[in-house]
């Protein structure tokens, strides 16, 4: 299992899923503001979108750290 987690392919797969999380998070926020505007009903969707963007950011950071750790 350790070999799989440390492999280049696994790191690249995490990078791709991170990019998807960012894109979906932005889409959730944009669609929410388009449908509900600035209202109290939009808060949960905006929090979800922001959480997805942050998760994608953490995946990018992990990928960069994995790239630096490789010889």
C-alpha positions as CSV (number, residue, x, y, z in Angstrom):
1,X,0.0,0.0,0.0
2,X,2.9,2.4,0.8
3,X,4.3,2.0,-2.7
4,X,0.9,2.9,-4.3
5,X,0.5,6.0,-2.1
6,X,4.0,7.2,-2.9
7,X,3.8,6.5,-6.7
8,X,3.7,9.3,-9.3
9,X,0.4,8.0,-10.8
10,X,-1.3,8.3,-7.4
11,X,-0.1,11.8,-6.9
12,X,-1.2,12.8,-10.4
13,X,-4.7,11.2,-9.8
14,X,-5.0,13.3,-6.6
15,X,-4.0,16.4,-8.6
16,X,-6.8,15.7,-11.2
17,X,-9.4,15.1,-8.4
18,X,-8.2,18.4,-6.8
19,X,-8.7,20.3,-10.0
20,X,-12.2,18.7,-10.3
21,X,-13.0,19.8,-6.8
22,X,-12.0,23.4,-7.6
23,X,-14.0,23.5,-10.7
24,X,-17.1,22.0,-9.1
25,X,-16.7,24.4,-6.1
26,X,-16.6,27.4,-8.4
27,X,-19.6,26.0,-10.3
28,X,-21.6,25.6,-7.1
29,X,-20.9,29.1,-6.0
30,X,-21.7,30.7,-9.3
31,X,-24.9,28.8,-9.8
32,X,-26.0,29.6,-6.3
33,X,-25.5,33.3,-6.7
34,X,-27.2,33.2,-10.1
35,X,-30.2,31.4,-8.6
36,X,-30.5,32.9,-5.1
37,X,-28.4,36.0,-5.1
38,X,-27.1,37.3,-1.8
39,X,-29.6,35.8,0.6
40,X,-29.5,33.6,3.7
41,X,-30.5,30.6,1.6
42,X,-27.3,30.8,-0.3
43,X,-25.0,30.4,2.7
44,X,-24.9,26.5,2.9
45,X,-24.2,26.2,-0.8
46,X,-21.5,28.8,-0.7
47,X,-19.9,27.1,2.3
48,X,-20.0,23.8,0.4
49,X,-18.4,25.5,-2.7
50,X,-15.7,27.1,-0.6
51,X,-15.0,23.8,1.1
52,X,-14.6,22.1,-2.2
53,X,-12.2,24.8,-3.5
54,X,-10.1,24.5,-0.3
55,X,-10.0,20.7,-0.6
56,X,-8.7,21.1,-4.2
57,X,-6.1,23.6,-2.9
58,X,-4.9,21.1,-0.3
59,X,-4.6,18.5,-3.0
60,X,-2.5,20.9,-5.1
61,X,-0.3,21.6,-2.1
62,X,0.1,17.8,-1.4
63,X,1.1,17.3,-5.1
64,X,3.7,20.0,-5.0
65,X,5.1,18.6,-1.7
66,X,5.3,15.1,-3.3
67,X,7.1,16.5,-6.3
68,X,9.7,18.3,-4.2
69,X,10.3,15.1,-2.1
70,X,11.1,13.0,-5.2
71,X,14.8,12.7,-6.1
